[in-house]
């Protein structure tokens, strides 16, 4: 948990004050800065449209195919400027994104999905087999379903498939977008549990975007809260969990007990102050 | 055995062979559609262009000779050499790969994530441009193509059937060759798509562009590859049709015959293109023979395929072998 905090000081990924514009007009990120330490789980939190996905896509450079671009600031991976690279180069450097909504290849079998993850590698068959076994070890469910078309597997299985596929590229950093989306609470726990053990046992670094603040803060080491394309708060997950504003706005708890809807106004006022 | 029945068998066999040629054209459509969701209207023109280029190279024609002559007042038409068929086919393939690259780089790279209808319009534009470009490059006269494929009646089949039925079947050697080549081509393509890394990547791109990008597959590379493959299929189709009926504008119209084949077989299935082609080929020949000519005044071959396709669209929109439209509830 958060107590185990960030072990190393080395930052793998640094995002400095980036601004992202879609279609040349729509300003989505207005100066986001964050750093992802090696071996940590860093969480990007915030509501719909806060800019979490855009931040991840700016890093993995999937932005360009959606007509978005980073217009200010810079993104560095291991000290090297990466925002002009194409996604496949980033994958080769060890940064891979698991997209929101899973995006498995529906008509490919689960195993074929996993194999596409190894696309950028020049590895031998034996090495790839070994990595497949590793993925199946963490996701035994995938082994059972490996001959089924991914489109016919359940939401949880697809999420596992998407994470497993990313693992097959032998990444260093995994950008995980909204892994809890559309899944039952139990499954969410299971998936986060696996993410945590992948982090602890295999040393993968995670940057995850999540709306489910409660779960994310329990598993992450450090958190950033985004609102309207800005980072409004950041800190170690433990501190964030105890911060009264976070508690009230994101965790639905309050020191003054339950609030009635009559007090919604004060919520609005404070929210404005926050952003 | 009644004469009608024996003729029927001959018609059936000929239909099968014609179907193979339809299937060859349909195959080019399927490849591009599968990998990029683009319905490539230009596939027929690509076959024409490939055939024109092949003839031009074999005959040692000077490309753009008309343009050059008009500009510089020269009178050159031929280099004066002849390139052997095999080398010419290889060179034509190089041209088709270059074409694939240009088409992708200049047009489709910029249309990523656009509506299918926009992509379709782009291919219509491409079709007419390519048609004119082919004319400009190689001239618009009708050419004969002979790469050394056997032609004419197959004497063995003629004799064997004569001994059995007392009536010799007319089966063209070229059709037999076309069938063998098409079968080999399909087999290779299926193995490629199912069992190789690039083939898997191609199917992945077909399923989900964004996800393919996210695992590090280069869309541009896959698209150029697929357009090159389609160019190759177009070349094979162009050779077959060109040998059969000469290299001329009407060659590009075979694309329209591929449409019902696709509706029948499914837009996403390589085997579907083959079975669809065969069904249409046999169906239209038999229909013409048994019903069209005696009762409907003939010329049913023109529309039979489309009626069949319409019936299929109503009852099975994804075609016989099309990928099931996956819907999770």
Interface residues (C-beta under 8 A of the other chain):
Chain A: X60 X62 X65 X66 X67 X86 X87 X88 X90 X91 X92 X96 X97 X98 X99 X103 X104 X105 X106 X107 X108 X112 X113 X115 X116 X117 X119 X120 X149 X151 X152 X162 X165 X166 X169
Chain B: X112 X113 X197 X200 X201 X203 X204 X206 X207 X208 X209 X210 X211 X212 X213 X214 X215 X216 X217 X218 X219 X323 X326 X328
